[in-house]
Amino acid sequence: MTTISRITIDSTVCPACAVAIPKRNKGCPHCHYSFANNAHGRVGTLREILAAQTGQLNNVSPDFLRLVAQAAGV
């Protein structure tokens, strides 16, 4: 598990299990979540995930949403 002392909008966090993962990844090594919409299944940064979504954040962990709020300074 990667430890991030401060979550920012440019951190990479798995939407399914809310674990910080390396920016260079091929999906979450913990729960195997990956994005089907790119060639390598890479989980993007919070900024990339939020920019790519069209108002739909289905099946994300409540902890992930807390991390997004923390990164936004809420």
Secondary structure as GFF3:
##gff-version 3
##sequence-region A 1 74
A	DSSP	alpha_helix	46	52	.	.	.	ID=ss1
A	DSSP	alpha_helix	62	72	.	.	.	ID=ss2
###
